[in-house]
Amino acid sequence: MNELFGFTRTIVKPRYALLTPDGFVPSNLPGWKNCVAVVNISPVMAGPRFAQIQITLDTNGTGAGNTGLLEHFYYVLAGKCRSKIGGKKMELTAGGYVFVPPKTNFEFSGATTGTRLLVFQKQFLPLAGAKQTGIIAGHECEVKGQSFLGNDDARLQVLLPDNPAFDMAVNIFTYQPGATLPFVETHIMEHGLLMLKGQGIYRLDADHYPVTAGDVIWMASYCPQWFVAMGKTPASYIYYKDVNRSPLGE
């Protein structure tokens, strides 16, 4: 059945946003050529303190620059490409990821047609006495899923080191059909999320929404949130959160 003209599941509110692919509009990003970039979340929304971007590369698509005061996290959603991060060359395939610290040169090239990157960007907040963060590269298949609060049907893959040097975390959460977050979470961290597969119901504030692969969600600090996986196949999403810093910015 075709959707009605003028209908969308997308909704943007002060404390959260659900953004669906039917409304994605490409943008031009400095340093990126022969690609389609969609800025899903950014501070322009008057709430988020980070940016979440999806980039689809053509065969000759490239991206290059320097992170400056920002830190970047790249995750390959599909395809493969070459990268050069701070002089270190590597090939990234679907499920691969790389963390790029501040003041680091980066370059992406040699992509297969349709290679898709998910990007999280935020300003790095240094912590006095903490060791400086470095380049981190890996693949999701190398990261063992952890049972979440004792529930083997809800498993968490932690992609970045859990130590005070990092002020961002990026995780993949996978739910078996019917599995849920064990309670409605309300916390200081904000989230940027992309549904990778499956479907379910997401509670955002006091509202409940059906979500499926490709949907993007922003959740502000202290926005009540909860998820249940629905359907006959597992559901998973990758998400960002800010961590390890004083709430007063000290």
CORHU-V368174 format. One record per residue. N is the residue number from 1. D_CENTER is the distance of its C-alpha to the mean C-alpha in Angstrom with 1 decimal. Layout:
BEGIN
N&D_CENTER + N&D_CENTER
END
This chain:
BEGIN
1&30.6 + 2&29.4 + 3&27.5 + 4&29.7 + 5&29.7 + 6&28.0 + 7&25.9 + 8&22.1 + 9&19.9 + 10&17.9 + 11&18.7 + 12&17.9 + 13&19.5 + 14&19.9 + 15&17.9 + 16&15.2 + 17&14.3 + 18&13.8 + 19&13.4 + 20&14.7 + 21&15.2 + 22&18.9 + 23&18.4 + 24&16.0 + 25&18.1 + 26&17.8 + 27&18.0 + 28&19.6 + 29&17.9 + 30&20.3 + 31&20.6 + 32&19.2 + 33&21.9 + 34&22.4 + 35&19.0 + 36&17.4 + 37&14.6 + 38&13.1 + 39&11.8 + 40&10.2 + 41&10.0 + 42&12.3 + 43&15.1 + 44&17.5 + 45&16.7 + 46&18.8 + 47&16.6 + 48&13.1 + 49&13.5 + 50&10.5 + 51&9.2 + 52&6.4 + 53&8.2 + 54&9.2 + 55&12.3 + 56&15.0 + 57&17.7 + 58&21.4 + 59&23.6 + 60&24.6 + 61&21.3 + 62&20.6 + 63&18.5 + 64&20.0 + 65&20.2 + 66&20.0 + 67&17.3 + 68&20.1 + 69&19.3 + 70&15.5 + 71&13.2 + 72&10.7 + 73&8.2 + 74&8.5 + 75&7.9 + 76&10.7 + 77&10.5 + 78&14.3 + 79&17.3 + 80&17.9 + 81&18.6 + 82&20.2 + 83&18.9 + 84&20.9 + 85&19.4 + 86&22.0 + 87&24.7 + 88&23.2 + 89&23.0 + 90&20.9 + 91&20.0 + 92&16.6 + 93&16.6 + 94&14.4 + 95&12.5 + 96&13.0 + 97&11.0 + 98&12.3 + 99&12.0 + 100&14.3 + 101&16.2 + 102&18.1 + 103&21.1 + 104&20.2 + 105&21.0 + 106&18.6 + 107&19.6 + 108&18.3 + 109&21.1 + 110&22.8 + 111&20.3 + 112&21.6 + 113&21.7 + 114&18.7 + 115&16.3 + 116&12.7 + 117&10.0 + 118&6.3 + 119&6.4 + 120&5.7 + 121&9.3 + 122&11.6 + 123&15.3 + 124&16.3 + 125&18.7 + 126&21.3 + 127&23.1 + 128&26.8 + 129&28.0 + 130&24.7 + 131&24.4 + 132&22.5 + 133&19.1 + 134&19.3 + 135&17.5 + 136&15.8 + 137&15.4 + 138&15.4 + 139&14.8 + 140&13.4 + 141&17.1 + 142&18.3 + 143&16.5 + 144&18.6 + 145&17.4 + 146&18.9 + 147&20.7 + 148&19.3 + 149&22.2 + 150&24.6 + 151&23.3 + 152&23.1 + 153&21.8 + 154&18.5 + 155&17.0 + 156&14.3 + 157&13.1 + 158&12.5 + 159&11.2 + 160&12.5 + 161&16.0 + 162&16.8 + 163&19.3 + 164&20.1 + 165&19.5 + 166&15.7 + 167&14.6 + 168&10.9 + 169&9.6 + 170&6.8 + 171&8.3 + 172&9.0 + 173&11.5 + 174&14.3 + 175&17.2 + 176&20.6 + 177&22.2 + 178&23.4 + 179&21.4 + 180&20.0 + 181&18.6 + 182&21.9 + 183&22.2 + 184&20.8 + 185&18.6 + 186&19.3 + 187&18.1 + 188&17.7 + 189&14.0 + 190&11.8 + 191&8.4 + 192&5.6 + 193&5.2 + 194&5.9 + 195&9.2 + 196&10.1 + 197&13.8 + 198&16.5 + 199&17.1 + 200&18.0 + 201&18.7 + 202&16.5 + 203&18.5 + 204&17.4 + 205&20.2 + 206&23.3 + 207&22.1 + 208&21.1 + 209&19.3 + 210&19.2 + 211&15.8 + 212&15.3 + 213&13.2 + 214&11.6 + 215&11.4 + 216&8.8 + 217&9.5 + 218&10.0 + 219&12.1 + 220&14.5 + 221&16.1 + 222&18.7 + 223&17.7 + 224&19.0 + 225&16.7 + 226&17.5 + 227&16.7 + 228&19.2 + 229&18.8 + 230&21.5 + 231&23.3 + 232&24.6 + 233&21.6 + 234&18.8 + 235&15.5 + 236&12.1 + 237&8.5 + 238&5.4 + 239&4.4 + 240&5.1 + 241&8.8 + 242&11.7 + 243&14.5 + 244&18.0 + 245&19.6 + 246&22.5 + 247&22.1 + 248&24.9 + 249&23.3 + 250&26.0
END
